[in-house]
Amino acid sequence: MLRLSQLYTRTRKEVSEADPSRNAQLLTKAGFVSRLMAGAYTFQPLGLRVLHKIEQIIREEMDAVGANEVLMPALQPRDVWDATGRWDNVDVLFKLKGAGDRDLCLGPTHEEVVTPLVTQYIHSYRDLPQAVYQIQTKFRNEARAKSGLLRGREFRMKDMYSFHATLSDLDVFYERATTAYHRVYERLGIGDRTLLTYASGGMFSKYSHEFQTLTEYGEDTVYRIPGTKAAINKEIIGDQDALAGIIPGYKPGMEKEFEEVRAIEVGNIFKLSTRFSDAIGAKYMDEQGKPQSIFMGCYGIGPSRILGTIVEVLADDKGLIWPEAVAPYRLHVVSLVREAAELAASEPIVKQLQAAGLEVLWDDRVGFSAGEKFKDADLIGCPHRIVISAKTLAAGQVEYKARQDETAEMLTVEALLGRLSA
């Protein structure tokens, strides 16, 4: 349980227009984040609880595919990037000088670190496949950091890397990872509007896959294939050879039937092939004792970006709306009191709710009107709200309303617990 009277943050009516994005405005007003500079935000207590819940869901699904969790250094030496030829080719690297004039960078990604880390233990085909992941703060020297948590210079990222003896084995794991990503988005409350999107593979492979969440506030344009939850990224929509390879039965001109929609990228996966293992000379011995290249895959998903996306997608004109699985607290209890002595009558109910296992945010503040407290509850966006007042106490009930309901109803505490456990 958290008492609002003990929370150092406060809601705000107005915030700076330095970042006018929907997620930045609402999260700042509700006290979930605080902007230090463009692309860098402090996660305050309520925002940090949401971020932790998002990361835990991701962690559980990565564990379910058999990946091991690690935590690699964010600070990386130049030599590992020189080994793969990327020190001068990645334009978003934060580069800095260490003691002894040593070239260092802050990692936007970890292929250069994870490849030698894992392959030092891979000697035989019996040592494969393997997969590791981490959830870490990463850094990109974005020229135009914007859109709140959607395009940051410092951000949270889950990056997973898999290692395989053959391309076919990589293909199998890649499909398992794709399924796991869909489970993540379903649990986060955005699965019904998140599309698997074909995109360019860049320097690594012919194609990669993005997971794009539909919203009118999205930065990306994608083309949805009618009747499916699949889409094509704008970069490849004019490539008929690519379309033929992606869409069964494709015929030239079919793309005119696609639906152009706006979306936010919430994940990206791609096959690295042997690009990084070959760069460092990592091999394994096959069944005939011959050295072979190690195939790799990379799987990224941004917890902080997802937090911002949930706001962009689900919030309304009153404030935030959190899915049950990631809400900072499941139940917002509003005590309508004029003086501190009146709070004592609310406390047994709050303790009963807490004892039943509910996460409770208790507005126990004195000197605030009912209207102010209701507005704050809507802005903070917990899924359920109850009101305790002299009127409800006299009736032996509480006033209950779900965040998106227009009207409230009177319930006993037992009935409320039954409702929330259903």
Secondary structure as the mmCIF struct_conf table of DSSP 4:
data_model
#
loop_
_struct_conf.conf_type_id
_struct_conf.id
_struct_conf.beg_label_comp_id
_struct_conf.beg_label_asym_id
_struct_conf.beg_label_seq_id
_struct_conf.end_label_comp_id
_struct_conf.end_label_asym_id
_struct_conf.end_label_seq_id
STRN STRN1 LEU A 2 ARG A 3
HELX_RH_3T_P HELX_RH_3T_P1 LEU A 4 GLN A 6
BEND BEND1 TYR A 8 TYR A 8
BEND BEND2 LYS A 13 LYS A 13
BEND BEND3 GLU A 17 ASP A 19
HELX_RH_AL_P HELX_RH_AL_P1 ARG A 22 LYS A 29
TURN_TY1_P TURN_TY1_P1 ALA A 30 GLY A 31
BEND BEND4 PHE A 32 PHE A 32
STRN STRN2 VAL A 33 MET A 37
TURN_TY1_P TURN_TY1_P2 ALA A 38 GLY A 39
STRN STRN3 ALA A 40 PHE A 43
HELX_RH_AL_P HELX_RH_AL_P2 PRO A 45 ALA A 64
TURN_TY1_P TURN_TY1_P3 VAL A 65 GLY A 66
HELX_LH_PP_P HELX_LH_PP_P1 ALA A 67 ALA A 67
STRN STRN4 ASN A 68 GLU A 69
BEND BEND5 ALA A 74 ALA A 74
STRN STRN5 LEU A 75 PRO A 77
HELX_RH_AL_P HELX_RH_AL_P3 ARG A 78 ALA A 83
TURN_TY1_P TURN_TY1_P4 THR A 84 GLY A 85
TURN_TY1_P TURN_TY1_P5 TRP A 87 ASN A 89
TURN_TY1_P TURN_TY1_P6 ASP A 91 VAL A 92
STRN STRN6 PHE A 94 GLY A 98
HELX_RH_3T_P HELX_RH_3T_P2 ALA A 99 ASP A 101
STRN STRN7 ARG A 102 LEU A 106
BEND BEND6 PRO A 108 PRO A 108
HELX_RH_AL_P HELX_RH_AL_P4 GLU A 111 THR A 119
TURN_TY1_P TURN_TY1_P7 GLN A 120 TYR A 121
STRN STRN8 SER A 124 SER A 124
HELX_RH_3T_P HELX_RH_3T_P3 TYR A 125 ASP A 127
STRN STRN9 GLN A 130 PHE A 139
TURN_TY1_P TURN_TY1_P8 ALA A 143 ARG A 144
STRN STRN10 LYS A 146 LYS A 146
TURN_TY1_P TURN_TY1_P9 SER A 147 SER A 147
HELX_RH_3T_P HELX_RH_3T_P4 GLY A 148 LEU A 150
STRN STRN11 ARG A 151 ARG A 151
BEND BEND7 ARG A 153 ARG A 153
STRN STRN12 GLU A 154 HIS A 164
BEND BEND8 ALA A 165 THR A 166
HELX_RH_AL_P HELX_RH_AL_P5 LEU A 167 ARG A 187
TURN_TY1_P TURN_TY1_P10 LEU A 188 GLY A 189
HELX_RH_3T_P HELX_RH_3T_P5 GLY A 191 ARG A 193
STRN STRN13 THR A 194 SER A 200
TURN_TY1_P TURN_TY1_P11 GLY A 202 PHE A 204
BEND BEND9 LYS A 206 LYS A 206
STRN STRN14 TYR A 207 LEU A 214
TURN_TY1_P TURN_TY1_P12 GLU A 216 TYR A 217
BEND BEND10 GLU A 219 GLU A 219
STRN STRN15 ASP A 220 ARG A 224
HELX_LH_PP_P HELX_LH_PP_P2 ILE A 225 ILE A 225
TURN_TY1_P TURN_TY1_P13 PRO A 226 GLY A 227
BEND BEND11 THR A 228 LYS A 229
STRN STRN16 ALA A 230 ASN A 233
HELX_RH_3T_P HELX_RH_3T_P6 LYS A 234 ILE A 236
TURN_TY1_P TURN_TY1_P14 ILE A 237 GLY A 238
HELX_RH_AL_P HELX_RH_AL_P6 GLN A 240 ILE A 246
BEND BEND12 ILE A 247 ILE A 247
TURN_TY1_P TURN_TY1_P15 PRO A 248 GLY A 249
TURN_TY1_P TURN_TY1_P16 PRO A 252 GLY A 253
HELX_RH_3T_P HELX_RH_3T_P7 MET A 254 GLU A 257
BEND BEND13 PHE A 258 PHE A 258
STRN STRN17 GLU A 259 SER A 273
TURN_TY1_P TURN_TY1_P17 THR A 274 THR A 274
HELX_RH_AL_P HELX_RH_AL_P7 ARG A 275 ILE A 280
TURN_TY1_P TURN_TY1_P18 GLY A 281 GLY A 281
STRN STRN18 LYS A 283 MET A 285
TURN_TY1_P TURN_TY1_P19 GLU A 287 GLN A 288
BEND BEND14 GLY A 289 GLY A 289
STRN STRN19 PRO A 291 SER A 293
HELX_LH_PP_P HELX_LH_PP_P3 ILE A 294 ILE A 294
STRN STRN20 PHE A 295 ILE A 301
HELX_RH_AL_P HELX_RH_AL_P8 PRO A 303 LEU A 314
STRN STRN21 ASP A 316 ASP A 316
TURN_TY1_P TURN_TY1_P20 ASP A 317 LYS A 318
STRN STRN22 GLY A 319 GLY A 319
TURN_TY1_P TURN_TY1_P21 GLU A 324 VAL A 326
BEND BEND15 PRO A 328 PRO A 328
BEND BEND16 ARG A 330 ARG A 330
STRN STRN23 LEU A 331 SER A 335
BEND BEND17 ARG A 338 GLU A 339
HELX_RH_3T_P HELX_RH_3T_P8 ALA A 340 ALA A 345
TURN_TY1_P TURN_TY1_P22 SER A 346 SER A 346
HELX_RH_AL_P HELX_RH_AL_P9 GLU A 347 ALA A 355
TURN_TY1_P TURN_TY1_P23 ALA A 356 GLY A 357
STRN STRN24 VAL A 360 ASP A 363
BEND BEND18 VAL A 366 GLY A 367
HELX_RH_AL_P HELX_RH_AL_P10 ALA A 370 ILE A 380
TURN_TY1_P TURN_TY1_P24 GLY A 381 GLY A 381
BEND BEND19 PRO A 383 PRO A 383
STRN STRN25 HIS A 384 ILE A 388
HELX_RH_AL_P HELX_RH_AL_P11 ALA A 390 ALA A 395
TURN_TY1_P TURN_TY1_P25 GLY A 396 GLY A 396
STRN STRN26 VAL A 398 ALA A 402
TURN_TY1_P TURN_TY1_P26 ARG A 403 GLN A 404
BEND BEND20 GLU A 406 THR A 407
STRN STRN27 GLU A 409 LEU A 411
HELX_RH_AL_P HELX_RH_AL_P12 VAL A 413 SER A 421
#
